[in-house]
Amino acid sequence: MNFGSEEIAFSLERFKSDPSYVQGDPEVNRQFEKAFATWWAATIRAAKGARLQRLRSGLTYASMYFLRFTWFPAFGSLKGLIPEYEVKDYKDGFRYIDFVFFTNAYRLAIEIDGRASHRLNASPAEYEDELMRQNHLVIDGWSVIRLAFLSIRDKPRQCQQVLQQMLGKTRVDSEDNVALTILERRILDYAHRSSAPLEPYELRTELGLHRNTISRHIASLMRKGLIVPMNMDHKRKYRYLLNAKVVK
């Protein structure tokens, strides 16, 4: 691959012919392809306007590489990751973040800086604008991670660890001071990684737990002050959030 191709749009089918992908673990590739197909279909359904047009052209090679060799190996899922996220910038225009991930506690913006990227070949004025854009994201409450393509390609485990540490640093501090069962820790871990309120029925699929077991441990986590219930939705199913009072 020449370095200029980092900014060329790639579909999954096109990316699958890349030598790095071909040389990847076949089983992981299979799992990634299944996860990507579901994730991409949902992404397109949820998009509209200018963002939809951007997505229809595909993702950059650098972004596809990030998904397969950084995010997916680190978390085993693409659920909750949002590409080409549209935000209103400080000039009252609109810009796009490469990837964002929401949890109950915070908002994470992930920018992929390719070697051929405009970010690394910017004029002084463009560079200043880029820094100011990042500053305003932070002011608006975003946590920002920037990864260079060469790091993603040559140091994948290091990039995975950065993201894992970032997602882990806002864990509930009091968890370490509260007696938790193994299943309670598994439920909290899932809640920390989820981009939506915790729904017990999802735990039956994700963690393979019986509904009575889930109900018992959900009740225990509520008593310990680690999760709080939301109002019941139209299907009369309870949903829960991490307790904001104890999330840093």
Buried (B, 14 or more C-beta within 10 A) or exposed (E): EEBEBBBBBBEBEEBBEBEEBEEBEEEBBEBBBEBBEEBBEEBEEEBEEEBBEBBEEBBBBBBBBBBBBBBBBBBEBBBBBBBBBBBEBBEEEEBBBBBBBBBBBBBBBBBBBBBBBEBEEBEEEEEEBBEEBBEBBEEEEBBBBBBBBBBBBEBBEEBBEBBEEBBEEBBBEBBEEEEBEEBBEBBBBBBBBBEBBBBBEBBBEBBEBEEEBBEBBBEBBBEBEBBBEEEEEEEEEBBBBBBEEBBE
